[in-house]
Amino acid sequence: MKIRATRAHVSRLTFVLVSLLVLTLLAGCASRGRDDGRRADLVGKGLAQIGTPYTYGGSTPSEGFDCSGLTYYTHHQAGLAIPRTAAAQYRAARPVARSRLRAGDMVFFKTGPNAYHVGLMIDDKRFVHASASRSRVRIDHLDTPYWNRHYIGAGTYLR
């Protein structure tokens, strides 16, 4: 029997492996308190949306997500109330130094004169976000030239 791996199969397998790795890493932290459990919950909910279509103004898996809709959704699913837009999320979040980023923290970018972008850290180097340019929820590395150039800060709604 011959099995053919399609791009969708490889993408789904990558998602499952990354999810398992992140949740395994966070499981060791979960015994430290509720906050670490919420971090794992946020990351898991964000990773579960990989591949969901980008939709401007979208904030549910069924309608699709824009960047702040994804972070709004994941936080509300984890029992945390946050503002809806990226700019408001940036203003209201407790600042986090880039050198102290953890899974579940949010990273913010200024991508135009009045345009903000937000993503959810899944570890200390990568974040999940709803990408308008790629039309899907996806994972990117924080240290790429594009994201470095547009990075304006990080914040959290966790302790």
NUSE-630427 format. One record per atom (N, C-alpha, C): residue number from 1; residue in one letter; atom name; x, y, z. Coordinates in pm, whole numbers, plus 32768, in hexadecimal, padded with zeros to 4 digits. Example, Ala and Ser with C-alpha at 12.3 -4.5 7.8 and 13.67 -1.06 7.14 Angstrom:
// NUSE-630427
+-----+---+----+------+------+------+
:   k : r :  a :    u :    v :    w :
+-----+---+----+------+------+------+
:   1 : a :  N : 8527 : 7DC7 : 830C :
:   1 : a : CA : 84CE : 7E3E : 830C :
:   1 : a :  C : 8528 : 7EB6 : 830C :
:   2 : s :  N : 8505 : 7F1F : 82C4 :
:   2 : s : CA : 8557 : 7F96 : 82CA :
:   2 : s :  C : 850A : 8003 : 8313 :
+-----+---+----+------+------+------+
//
This chain:
// NUSE-630427
+-----+---+----+------+------+------+
:   k : r :  a :    u :    v :    w :
+-----+---+----+------+------+------+
:   1 : m :  N : 8054 : 7F8B : 8000 :
:   1 : m : CA : 8000 : 8000 : 8000 :
:   1 : m :  C : 8059 : 807B : 8000 :
:   2 : k :  N : 803D : 80D4 : 7FA6 :
:   2 : k : CA : 808B : 814E : 7F9A :
:   2 : k :  C : 803C : 81C3 : 7FD4 :
:   3 : i :  N : 807C : 8211 : 802D :
:   3 : i : CA : 803A : 8284 : 806A :
:   3 : i :  C : 807C : 8303 : 8035 :
:   4 : r :  N : 8029 : 835D : 8003 :
:   4 : r : CA : 805C : 83DC : 7FCF :
:   4 : r :  C : 8044 : 844A : 8035 :
:   5 : a :  N : 80AD : 8491 : 8056 :
:   5 : a : CA : 80A1 : 8502 : 80B4 :
:   5 : a :  C : 8087 : 8581 : 8065 :
:   6 : t :  N : 8013 : 85BC : 807B :
:   6 : t : CA : 7FF3 : 863A : 8038 :
:   6 : t :  C : 8026 : 86AD : 808E :
:   7 : r :  N : 8025 : 8723 : 8055 :
:   7 : r : CA : 804F : 879B : 809F :
:   7 : r :  C : 7FF7 : 87AE : 811B :
:   8 : a :  N : 7F76 : 8792 : 810F :
:   8 : a : CA : 7F1B : 879F : 8181 :
:   8 : a :  C : 7F40 : 873D : 81EF :
:   9 : h :  N : 7F65 : 86C1 : 81C9 :
:   9 : h : CA : 7F8D : 865F : 822D :
:   9 : h :  C : 800C : 868A : 8275 :
:  10 : v :  N : 806D : 86BB : 822B :
:  10 : v : CA : 80EB : 86E8 : 8267 :
:  10 : v :  C : 80D1 : 875F : 82C2 :
:  11 : s :  N : 807D : 87BD : 8296 :
:  11 : s : CA : 805C : 8831 : 82E7 :
:  11 : s :  C : 8017 : 8808 : 8368 :
:  12 : r :  N : 7FB9 : 87AC : 8360 :
:  12 : r : CA : 7F70 : 877E : 83D7 :
:  12 : r :  C : 7FCF : 8733 : 8434 :
:  13 : l :  N : 8028 : 86E1 : 83FD :
:  13 : l : CA : 8088 : 8698 : 844E :
:  13 : l :  C : 80E7 : 86F9 : 8494 :
:  14 : t :  N : 8114 : 875F : 844D :
:  14 : t : CA : 816B : 87C4 : 8489 :
:  14 : t :  C : 8123 : 8807 : 84FC :
:  15 : f :  N : 80A5 : 882C : 84E8 :
:  15 : f : CA : 8056 : 886A : 8552 :
:  15 : f :  C : 804E : 8810 : 85CC :
:  16 : v :  N : 802F : 8793 : 85B8 :
:  16 : v : CA : 8022 : 8734 : 8627 :
:  16 : v :  C : 80A6 : 8727 : 8672 :
:  17 : l :  N : 8113 : 871A : 8629 :
:  17 : l : CA : 8196 : 870C : 866A :
:  17 : l :  C : 81BC : 8789 : 86B8 :
:  18 : v :  N : 81A8 : 87FF : 867D :
:  18 : v : CA : 81C7 : 887D : 86C3 :
:  18 : v :  C : 816E : 888A : 873E :
:  19 : s :  N : 80EF : 8869 : 8731 :
:  19 : s : CA : 8093 : 8871 : 87A3 :
:  19 : s :  C : 80C0 : 8817 : 8814 :
:  20 : l :  N : 80E3 : 879C : 87F1 :
:  20 : l : CA : 8111 : 873E : 8858 :
:  20 : l :  C : 8190 : 876D : 889B :
:  21 : l :  N : 81ED : 87A3 : 884D :
:  21 : l : CA : 8269 : 87D7 : 8886 :
:  21 : l :  C : 824E : 884A : 88E5 :
:  22 : v :  N : 81FF : 88AA : 88BB :
:  22 : v : CA : 81E1 : 891E : 8910 :
:  22 : v :  C : 8198 : 88F2 : 898D :
:  23 : l :  N : 8133 : 889F : 897F :
:  23 : l : CA : 80E7 : 8873 : 89F4 :
:  23 : l :  C : 813D : 8820 : 8A53 :
:  24 : t :  N : 8199 : 87D2 : 8A1D :
:  24 : t : CA : 81F4 : 8786 : 8A71 :
:  24 : t :  C : 824F : 87E3 : 8AC0 :
:  25 : l :  N : 8284 : 8848 : 8A7C :
:  25 : l : CA : 82DA : 88A9 : 8AC1 :
:  25 : l :  C : 828D : 88F4 : 8B2B :
:  26 : l :  N : 8212 : 891A : 8B0C :
:  26 : l : CA : 81C3 : 8965 : 8B6C :
:  26 : l :  C : 818E : 890E : 8BDE :
:  27 : a :  N : 8181 : 888D : 8BC6 :
:  27 : a : CA : 814D : 8834 : 8C2E :
:  27 : a :  C : 81A8 : 8835 : 8CA9 :
:  28 : g :  N : 8228 : 8840 : 8C94 :
:  28 : g : CA : 8286 : 8848 : 8D04 :
:  28 : g :  C : 8273 : 88C6 : 8D54 :
:  29 : c :  N : 823E : 892E : 8D14 :
:  29 : c : CA : 8226 : 89AD : 8D57 :
:  29 : c :  C : 819E : 89B0 : 8D9A :
:  30 : a :  N : 8141 : 895E : 8D6D :
:  30 : a : CA : 80B7 : 8967 : 8D9D :
:  30 : a :  C : 80AC : 894E : 8E31 :
:  31 : s :  N : 8107 : 8903 : 8E6B :
:  31 : s : CA : 8100 : 88E8 : 8EF9 :
:  31 : s :  C : 8123 : 8963 : 8F4B :
:  32 : r :  N : 815A : 89CB : 8F0B :
:  32 : r : CA : 817F : 8A44 : 8F53 :
:  32 : r :  C : 8109 : 8A9E : 8F72 :
:  33 : g :  N : 8099 : 8A8C : 8F2F :
:  33 : g : CA : 8026 : 8AE0 : 8F4F :
:  33 : g :  C : 7FC5 : 8AEF : 8EDE :
:  34 : r :  N : 7F58 : 8B32 : 8F00 :
:  34 : r : CA : 7EEC : 8B48 : 8EA1 :
:  34 : r :  C : 7F19 : 8B97 : 8E27 :
:  35 : d :  N : 7F6F : 8BF9 : 8E3B :
:  35 : d : CA : 7F9E : 8C4D : 8DCD :
:  35 : d :  C : 7FE2 : 8BF9 : 8D61 :
:  36 : d :  N : 8038 : 8B9B : 8D89 :
:  36 : d : CA : 807C : 8B46 : 8D28 :
:  36 : d :  C : 8019 : 8AEB : 8CE0 :
:  37 : g :  N : 7FB3 : 8ABF : 8D25 :
:  37 : g : CA : 7F4A : 8A70 : 8CE5 :
:  37 : g :  C : 7EFF : 8AC2 : 8C7E :
:  38 : r :  N : 7EE8 : 8B41 : 8C9D :
:  38 : r : CA : 7EA6 : 8B9A : 8C3D :
:  38 : r :  C : 7EFF : 8BB3 : 8BC4 :
:  39 : r :  N : 7F82 : 8BBE : 8BDB :
:  39 : r : CA : 7FDE : 8BD0 : 8B6A :
:  39 : r :  C : 7FD3 : 8B59 : 8B0B :
:  40 : a :  N : 7FD4 : 8AE2 : 8B43 :
:  40 : a : CA : 7FC8 : 8A69 : 8AF0 :
:  40 : a :  C : 7F42 : 8A68 : 8AA7 :
:  41 : d :  N : 7ED9 : 8A91 : 8AEC :
:  41 : d : CA : 7E53 : 8A95 : 8AB0 :
:  41 : d :  C : 7E4F : 8AFA : 8A3C :
:  42 : l :  N : 7E86 : 8B71 : 8A52 :
:  42 : l : CA : 7E8C : 8BD6 : 89E8 :
:  42 : l :  C : 7ED6 : 8BA3 : 896D :
:  43 : v :  N : 7F4B : 8B6A : 8984 :
:  43 : v : CA : 7F9C : 8B38 : 8915 :
:  43 : v :  C : 7F53 : 8AC9 : 88CB :
:  44 : g :  N : 7F1A : 8A6C : 8915 :
:  44 : g : CA : 7ED0 : 89FE : 88D7 :
:  44 : g :  C : 7E5C : 8A2F : 8881 :
:  45 : k :  N : 7E13 : 8A93 : 88B5 :
:  45 : k : CA : 7DA2 : 8AC9 : 8869 :
:  45 : k :  C : 7DD1 : 8B15 : 87EE :
:  46 : g :  N : 7E43 : 8B59 : 87F8 :
:  46 : g : CA : 7E7B : 8B9E : 8784 :
:  46 : g :  C : 7EAB : 8B3C : 871A :
:  47 : l :  N : 7EF2 : 8AD5 : 8745 :
:  47 : l : CA : 7F26 : 8A71 : 86E7 :
:  47 : l :  C : 7EB5 : 8A23 : 86A3 :
:  48 : a :  N : 7E48 : 8A12 : 86E9 :
:  48 : a : CA : 7DD6 : 89C9 : 86AF :
:  48 : a :  C : 7D9A : 8A13 : 8638 :
:  49 : q :  N : 7DB9 : 8A94 : 862B :
:  49 : q : CA : 7D80 : 8AE3 : 85BE :
:  49 : q :  C : 7DDA : 8AEC : 8543 :
:  50 : i :  N : 7E4F : 8AAB : 8546 :
:  50 : i : CA : 7EA8 : 8AB0 : 84D2 :
:  50 : i :  C : 7E5D : 8A7F : 8456 :
:  51 : g :  N : 7E69 : 8ACE : 83ED :
:  51 : g : CA : 7E26 : 8AAE : 8370 :
:  51 : g :  C : 7D9F : 8AF0 : 8360 :
:  52 : t :  N : 7D66 : 8B26 : 83CE :
:  52 : t : CA : 7CE6 : 8B6D : 83C4 :
:  52 : t :  C : 7CF7 : 8BE6 : 836A :
:  53 : p :  N : 7C9A : 8C00 : 8311 :
:  53 : p : CA : 7CA8 : 8C71 : 82B5 :
:  53 : p :  C : 7CAC : 8CF9 : 82FC :
:  54 : y :  N : 7CF6 : 8D56 : 82BF :
:  54 : y : CA : 7CF8 : 8DE1 : 82ED :
:  54 : y :  C : 7C77 : 8E24 : 82BE :
:  55 : t :  N : 7C33 : 8E68 : 8319 :
:  55 : t : CA : 7BBC : 8EB6 : 82F8 :
:  55 : t :  C : 7BC4 : 8F38 : 8346 :
:  56 : y :  N : 7BC6 : 8FA8 : 8300 :
:  56 : y : CA : 7BCA : 9029 : 8344 :
:  56 : y :  C : 7B50 : 9036 : 83A0 :
:  57 : g :  N : 7B6A : 9054 : 841F :
:  57 : g : CA : 7B00 : 9061 : 8482 :
:  57 : g :  C : 7AD2 : 8FDE : 84BD :
:  58 : g :  N : 7B0B : 8F6F : 8490 :
:  58 : g : CA : 7AE0 : 8EEB : 84C0 :
:  58 : g :  C : 7B18 : 8ECA : 8549 :
:  59 : s :  N : 7AC4 : 8E8A : 859D :
:  59 : s : CA : 7AF2 : 8E65 : 8623 :
:  59 : s :  C : 7ABE : 8DDE : 8651 :
:  60 : t :  N : 7A9B : 8D88 : 85F2 :
:  60 : t : CA : 7A72 : 8CFF : 8614 :
:  60 : t :  C : 7AA9 : 8C9F : 85AB :
:  61 : p :  N : 7ABC : 8C22 : 85D0 :
:  61 : p : CA : 7AED : 8BC0 : 856E :
:  61 : p :  C : 7A8F : 8BB1 : 84F6 :
:  62 : s :  N : 7A0D : 8BBF : 850C :
:  62 : s : CA : 79AE : 8BAB : 849E :
:  62 : s :  C : 79AF : 8C1D : 843A :
:  63 : e :  N : 79CB : 8C98 : 8466 :
:  63 : e : CA : 79CF : 8D08 : 8409 :
:  63 : e :  C : 7A5C : 8D2A : 83DC :
:  64 : g :  N : 7AC1 : 8CF6 : 8420 :
:  64 : g : CA : 7B4C : 8D18 : 8404 :
:  64 : g :  C : 7B7B : 8D81 : 8468 :
:  65 : f :  N : 7BFB : 8DA4 : 845F :
:  65 : f : CA : 7C36 : 8E01 : 84BF :
:  65 : f :  C : 7C84 : 8E6F : 847A :
:  66 : d :  N : 7C85 : 8EE4 : 84B7 :
:  66 : d : CA : 7CEF : 8F43 : 849D :
:  66 : d :  C : 7D4E : 8F35 : 8514 :
:  67 : c :  N : 7DBC : 8F7F : 8516 :
:  67 : c : CA : 7E22 : 8F66 : 857D :
:  67 : c :  C : 7DED : 8F7A : 860A :
:  68 : s :  N : 7DA9 : 8FEA : 8623 :
:  68 : s : CA : 7D78 : 9004 : 86AA :
:  68 : s :  C : 7CFF : 8FAD : 86CB :
:  69 : g :  N : 7CB5 : 8F82 : 8665 :
:  69 : g : CA : 7C47 : 8F26 : 867C :
:  69 : g :  C : 7C79 : 8EA0 : 86B0 :
:  70 : l :  N : 7CED : 8E75 : 867F :
:  70 : l : CA : 7D29 : 8DF8 : 86AE :
:  70 : l :  C : 7D52 : 8E03 : 8741 :
:  71 : t :  N : 7D97 : 8E70 : 8765 :
:  71 : t : CA : 7DC2 : 8E7F : 87F1 :
:  71 : t :  C : 7D4A : 8E97 : 884D :
:  72 : y :  N : 7CE7 : 8EE0 : 881C :
:  72 : y : CA : 7C6B : 8EF6 : 8867 :
:  72 : y :  C : 7C27 : 8E70 : 8884 :
:  73 : y :  N : 7C18 : 8E1E : 881C :
:  73 : y : CA : 7BD9 : 8D9B : 8828 :
:  73 : y :  C : 7C24 : 8D41 : 888A :
:  74 : t :  N : 7CA7 : 8D35 : 8878 :
:  74 : t : CA : 7CF3 : 8CDA : 88CF :
:  74 : t :  C : 7CEC : 8D05 : 8961 :
:  75 : h :  N : 7CF6 : 8D86 : 8979 :
:  75 : h : CA : 7CEE : 8DB6 : 8A04 :
:  75 : h :  C : 7C64 : 8D9E : 8A3F :
:  76 : h :  N : 7BFB : 8DBB : 89F4 :
:  76 : h : CA : 7B74 : 8DA4 : 8A27 :
:  76 : h :  C : 7B59 : 8D0F : 8A3E :
:  77 : q :  N : 7B8E : 8CBA : 89E8 :
:  77 : q : CA : 7B7E : 8C2A : 89FC :
:  77 : q :  C : 7BC6 : 8BFB : 8A7A :
:  78 : a :  N : 7C2F : 8C43 : 8AA0 :
:  78 : a : CA : 7C7B : 8C22 : 8B1A :
:  78 : a :  C : 7C46 : 8C6D : 8B95 :
:  79 : g :  N : 7BD6 : 8CB5 : 8B84 :
:  79 : g : CA : 7B98 : 8CFA : 8BF5 :
:  79 : g :  C : 7BD1 : 8D83 : 8C13 :
:  80 : l :  N : 7C13 : 8DC1 : 8BB3 :
:  80 : l : CA : 7C4E : 8E46 : 8BC7 :
:  80 : l :  C : 7C0C : 8EAB : 8B6A :
:  81 : a :  N : 7BDF : 8F1A : 8BA2 :
:  81 : a : CA : 7BA1 : 8F84 : 8B53 :
:  81 : a :  C : 7C0C : 8FE7 : 8B26 :
:  82 : i :  N : 7C15 : 8FFD : 8AA2 :
:  82 : i : CA : 7C74 : 905E : 8A6C :
:  82 : i :  C : 7C2C : 90B1 : 8A02 :
:  83 : p :  N : 7C62 : 9127 : 89E1 :
:  83 : p : CA : 7C25 : 9178 : 8978 :
:  83 : p :  C : 7C27 : 912F : 88F1 :
:  84 : r :  N : 7BD9 : 9161 : 8891 :
:  84 : r : CA : 7BCB : 911E : 8811 :
:  84 : r :  C : 7C36 : 9143 : 87AA :
:  85 : t :  N : 7C64 : 91C0 : 87A4 :
:  85 : t : CA : 7CC1 : 91E7 : 873A :
:  85 : t :  C : 7D52 : 91DC : 8767 :
:  86 : a :  N : 7DAC : 91CE : 8706 :
:  86 : a : CA : 7E3C : 91C0 : 8724 :
:  86 : a :  C : 7E70 : 923C : 876E :
:  87 : a :  N : 7E49 : 92B3 : 8742 :
:  87 : a : CA : 7E78 : 932E : 8784 :
:  87 : a :  C : 7E48 : 9334 : 8814 :
:  88 : a :  N : 7DCA : 9311 : 882C :
:  88 : a : CA : 7D94 : 9312 : 88B5 :
:  88 : a :  C : 7DD5 : 92A4 : 890A :
:  89 : q :  N : 7DEF : 9231 : 88CE :
:  89 : q : CA : 7E32 : 91C5 : 8917 :
:  89 : q :  C : 7EBE : 91F1 : 8940 :
:  90 : y :  N : 7F03 : 9236 : 88E8 :
:  90 : y : CA : 7F8A : 9268 : 8904 :
:  90 : y :  C : 7F88 : 92CC : 8977 :
:  91 : r :  N : 7F2B : 9329 : 8972 :
:  91 : r : CA : 7F23 : 938F : 89DB :
:  91 : r :  C : 7EFF : 9355 : 8A63 :
:  92 : a :  N : 7EA8 : 92F0 : 8A67 :
:  92 : a : CA : 7E75 : 92BB : 8AE5 :
:  92 : a :  C : 7ECA : 924B : 8B22 :
:  93 : a :  N : 7F20 : 920C : 8AD3 :
:  93 : a : CA : 7F70 : 919B : 8B05 :
:  93 : a :  C : 7FDD : 91CB : 8B64 :
:  94 : r :  N : 8001 : 9174 : 8BC2 :
:  94 : r : CA : 8073 : 9191 : 8C1A :
:  94 : r :  C : 80F1 : 9177 : 8BC8 :
:  95 : p :  N : 814A : 91DB : 8BBC :
:  95 : p : CA : 81C3 : 91CC : 8B68 :
:  95 : p :  C : 821C : 9159 : 8B95 :
:  96 : v :  N : 8259 : 9119 : 8B32 :
:  96 : v : CA : 82B9 : 90AC : 8B4A :
:  96 : v :  C : 8335 : 90CB : 8AF6 :
:  97 : a :  N : 83AA : 90C4 : 8B33 :
:  97 : a : CA : 8427 : 90D9 : 8AEA :
:  97 : a :  C : 8439 : 9068 : 8A84 :
:  98 : r :  N : 846F : 908B : 8A12 :
:  98 : r : CA : 8483 : 9026 : 89A8 :
:  98 : r :  C : 84DB : 8FB3 : 89DA :
:  99 : s :  N : 853A : 8FD0 : 8A2E :
:  99 : s : CA : 8594 : 8F69 : 8A63 :
:  99 : s :  C : 854E : 8F0B : 8AC7 :
: 100 : r :  N : 84D4 : 8F2F : 8AF1 :
: 100 : r : CA : 848C : 8EDF : 8B54 :
: 100 : r :  C : 840B : 8EA3 : 8B1C :
: 101 : l :  N : 83FF : 8E9E : 8A99 :
: 101 : l : CA : 8386 : 8E67 : 8A5A :
: 101 : l :  C : 8372 : 8DD5 : 8A80 :
: 102 : r :  N : 82F4 : 8DB2 : 8A97 :
: 102 : r : CA : 82CE : 8D28 : 8AB6 :
: 102 : r :  C : 8256 : 8D02 : 8A61 :
: 103 : a :  N : 823F : 8C82 : 8A59 :
: 103 : a : CA : 81C8 : 8C51 : 8A13 :
: 103 : a :  C : 814D : 8C93 : 8A51 :
: 104 : g :  N : 80F3 : 8CC2 : 89FB :
: 104 : g : CA : 8078 : 8D03 : 8A29 :
: 104 : g :  C : 8081 : 8D9A : 8A2B :
: 105 : d :  N : 80FA : 8DD3 : 8A24 :
: 105 : d : CA : 8108 : 8E64 : 8A1B :
: 105 : d :  C : 80E3 : 8E90 : 898D :
: 106 : m :  N : 80C1 : 8F0D : 897F :
: 106 : m : CA : 809C : 8F44 : 88FD :
: 106 : m :  C : 810B : 8F9E : 88C9 :
: 107 : v :  N : 8123 : 8F99 : 8846 :
: 107 : v : CA : 8187 : 8FF0 : 8807 :
: 107 : v :  C : 813D : 904D : 87A7 :
: 108 : f :  N : 816C : 90CA : 87A3 :
: 108 : f : CA : 8128 : 9131 : 8756 :
: 108 : f :  C : 8187 : 916F : 86F0 :
: 109 : f :  N : 814C : 9191 : 867D :
: 109 : f : CA : 8197 : 91C8 : 860D :
: 109 : f :  C : 814B : 923F : 85D5 :
: 110 : k :  N : 8194 : 929F : 85A2 :
: 110 : k : CA : 8158 : 9310 : 855B :
: 110 : k :  C : 8178 : 92FA : 84C8 :
: 111 : t :  N : 8112 : 92D9 : 847A :
: 111 : t : CA : 8127 : 92B2 : 83EF :
: 111 : t :  C : 80FF : 931E : 838C :
: 112 : g :  N : 80D0 : 938F : 83BE :
: 112 : g : CA : 80AA : 93FF : 8369 :
: 112 : g :  C : 8090 : 9478 : 83C0 :
: 113 : p :  N : 8072 : 94EB : 8384 :
: 113 : p : CA : 805E : 9564 : 83D3 :
: 113 : p :  C : 7FF6 : 9554 : 8442 :
: 114 : n :  N : 7F89 : 9512 : 8424 :
: 114 : n : CA : 7F1F : 94FB : 8487 :
: 114 : n :  C : 7EFD : 9468 : 8492 :
: 115 : a :  N : 7F5C : 9412 : 8472 :
: 115 : a : CA : 7F43 : 9381 : 8471 :
: 115 : a :  C : 7F9B : 933B : 84D7 :
: 116 : y :  N : 7F5A : 92ED : 852C :
: 116 : y : CA : 7F9F : 929C : 858F :
: 116 : y :  C : 7F84 : 9209 : 8571 :
: 117 : h :  N : 7FE2 : 91B5 : 859B :
: 117 : h : CA : 7FD4 : 9124 : 858A :
: 117 : h :  C : 7FFA : 90E4 : 860F :
: 118 : v :  N : 7FBA : 9075 : 8630 :
: 118 : v : CA : 7FD4 : 9030 : 86AE :
: 118 : v :  C : 7FDC : 8F9A : 8696 :
: 119 : g :  N : 8031 : 8F59 : 86E4 :
: 119 : g : CA : 803D : 8EC8 : 86E1 :
: 119 : g :  C : 804A : 8E93 : 876F :
: 120 : l :  N : 803D : 8E11 : 877E :
: 120 : l : CA : 8045 : 8DCE : 87FF :
: 120 : l :  C : 80C1 : 8D75 : 8801 :
: 121 : m :  N : 811B : 8D8E : 885F :
: 121 : m : CA : 8196 : 8D3F : 8868 :
: 121 : m :  C : 8175 : 8CAF : 888C :
: 122 : i :  N : 81B7 : 8C50 : 8846 :
: 122 : i : CA : 81A5 : 8BC2 : 8867 :
: 122 : i :  C : 8220 : 8B8B : 88AE :
: 123 : d :  N : 828E : 8BD1 : 88A4 :
: 123 : d : CA : 8308 : 8BB4 : 88F1 :
: 123 : d :  C : 8357 : 8C37 : 88F1 :
: 124 : d :  N : 83D8 : 8C33 : 890C :
: 124 : d : CA : 8422 : 8CB2 : 8914 :
: 124 : d :  C : 8450 : 8CE7 : 888D :
: 125 : k :  N : 8430 : 8CA2 : 881F :
: 125 : k : CA : 845D : 8CCE : 879B :
: 125 : k :  C : 83EE : 8CD6 : 8731 :
: 126 : r :  N : 8382 : 8C8C : 8745 :
: 126 : r : CA : 831B : 8C82 : 86DD :
: 126 : r :  C : 8293 : 8CB3 : 8711 :
: 127 : f :  N : 8243 : 8CE4 : 86B4 :
: 127 : f : CA : 81BE : 8D10 : 86D8 :
: 127 : f :  C : 8159 : 8CE2 : 8670 :
: 128 : v :  N : 80DD : 8CD3 : 869B :
: 128 : v : CA : 806E : 8CB0 : 8643 :
: 128 : v :  C : 801F : 8D2F : 862C :
: 129 : h :  N : 7FF3 : 8D44 : 85B1 :
: 129 : h : CA : 7FA7 : 8DBE : 8591 :
: 129 : h :  C : 7F55 : 8DA8 : 8514 :
: 130 : a :  N : 7EF0 : 8DFF : 8503 :
: 130 : a : CA : 7E9F : 8DFD : 848A :
: 130 : a :  C : 7EE0 : 8E5C : 8427 :
: 131 : s :  N : 7F18 : 8E24 : 83C1 :
: 131 : s : CA : 7F67 : 8E6F : 835F :
: 131 : s :  C : 7F13 : 8E97 : 82E7 :
: 132 : a :  N : 7F02 : 8F1A : 82D6 :
: 132 : a : CA : 7EB8 : 8F4B : 8261 :
: 132 : a :  C : 7F06 : 8F2B : 81E2 :
: 133 : s :  N : 7F8B : 8F37 : 81E8 :
: 133 : s : CA : 7FDB : 8F22 : 8170 :
: 133 : s :  C : 7FDC : 8E8F : 8144 :
: 134 : r :  N : 7FCC : 8E34 : 819F :
: 134 : r : CA : 7FCA : 8DA5 : 817D :
: 134 : r :  C : 7F3D : 8D6B : 8182 :
: 135 : s :  N : 7EDC : 8DBF : 81AB :
: 135 : s : CA : 7E4E : 8D9B : 81AA :
: 135 : s :  C : 7E27 : 8D2B : 8209 :
: 136 : r :  N : 7E79 : 8D11 : 826E :
: 136 : r : CA : 7E5B : 8CA4 : 82CB :
: 136 : r :  C : 7E9B : 8CBF : 8354 :
: 137 : v :  N : 7E6A : 8C75 : 83B7 :
: 137 : v : CA : 7EAE : 8C71 : 8439 :
: 137 : v :  C : 7F28 : 8C19 : 8426 :
: 138 : r :  N : 7F9A : 8C49 : 8453 :
: 138 : r : CA : 8018 : 8C03 : 843B :
: 138 : r :  C : 807C : 8C22 : 84AB :
: 139 : i :  N : 80ED : 8BDE : 84A6 :
: 139 : i : CA : 815C : 8BF5 : 8505 :
: 139 : i :  C : 81CB : 8C3D : 84BB :
: 140 : d :  N : 8205 : 8CA0 : 84FE :
: 140 : d : CA : 827B : 8CE6 : 84C9 :
: 140 : d :  C : 82E3 : 8CF4 : 8538 :
: 141 : h :  N : 835E : 8D0E : 850E :
: 141 : h : CA : 83CC : 8D27 : 856B :
: 141 : h :  C : 83D6 : 8DBC : 8587 :
: 142 : l :  N : 83E4 : 8DDE : 8605 :
: 142 : l : CA : 83EE : 8E6B : 862D :
: 142 : l :  C : 846B : 8EAD : 85F5 :
: 143 : d :  N : 84D6 : 8E63 : 85E2 :
: 143 : d : CA : 8556 : 8E9D : 85BA :
: 143 : d :  C : 856A : 8EAB : 8523 :
: 144 : t :  N : 8501 : 8E9E : 84D4 :
: 144 : t : CA : 8512 : 8EB6 : 8445 :
: 144 : t :  C : 8521 : 8F4C : 842C :
: 145 : p :  N : 8564 : 8F73 : 83C1 :
: 145 : p : CA : 8579 : 9002 : 83A7 :
: 145 : p :  C : 84F7 : 9053 : 83A5 :
: 146 : y :  N : 848F : 901F : 8366 :
: 146 : y : CA : 8412 : 906A : 835E :
: 146 : y :  C : 83D9 : 9086 : 83E8 :
: 147 : w :  N : 83CD : 901E : 843C :
: 147 : w : CA : 8391 : 9031 : 84C0 :
: 147 : w :  C : 83EC : 9083 : 851A :
: 148 : n :  N : 846E : 9073 : 850F :
: 148 : n : CA : 84CB : 90C8 : 855C :
: 148 : n :  C : 84B8 : 915B : 853B :
: 149 : r :  N : 84AA : 9178 : 84BC :
: 149 : r : CA : 849C : 9202 : 848F :
: 149 : r :  C : 841B : 9243 : 84C2 :
: 150 : h :  N : 83B2 : 91F6 : 84D2 :
: 150 : h : CA : 832F : 922D : 84F8 :
: 150 : h :  C : 830B : 9218 : 858C :
: 151 : y :  N : 8360 : 91D2 : 85D7 :
: 151 : y : CA : 8344 : 91B4 : 8664 :
: 151 : y :  C : 833E : 9236 : 86B6 :
: 152 : i :  N : 82D5 : 9245 : 8708 :
: 152 : i : CA : 82CB : 92BB : 875F :
: 152 : i :  C : 82C1 : 9297 : 87F2 :
: 153 : g :  N : 82AB : 9218 : 8811 :
: 153 : g : CA : 82A5 : 91F3 : 889D :
: 153 : g :  C : 8259 : 9172 : 88B4 :
: 154 : a :  N : 8252 : 914E : 8933 :
: 154 : a : CA : 820D : 90D4 : 895C :
: 154 : a :  C : 81BF : 90F1 : 89DC :
: 155 : g :  N : 815B : 90A1 : 89F3 :
: 155 : g : CA : 810C : 90B2 : 8A6C :
: 155 : g :  C : 80C3 : 9032 : 8A8F :
: 156 : t :  N : 8084 : 9036 : 8B03 :
: 156 : t : CA : 803C : 8FC0 : 8B31 :
: 156 : t :  C : 7FC2 : 8FE9 : 8B83 :
: 157 : y :  N : 7F63 : 8F90 : 8B89 :
: 157 : y : CA : 7EF0 : 8F9F : 8BE0 :
: 157 : y :  C : 7EF6 : 8F37 : 8C4E :
: 158 : l :  N : 7F68 : 8EF4 : 8C57 :
: 158 : l : CA : 7F82 : 8E92 : 8CC0 :
: 158 : l :  C : 7FDD : 8ED2 : 8D27 :
: 159 : r :  N : 7FF3 : 8E8C : 8D94 :
: 159 : r : CA : 804A : 8EC3 : 8DFD :
: 159 : r :  C : 80DA : 8EBC : 8DD5 :
+-----+---+----+------+------+------+
//
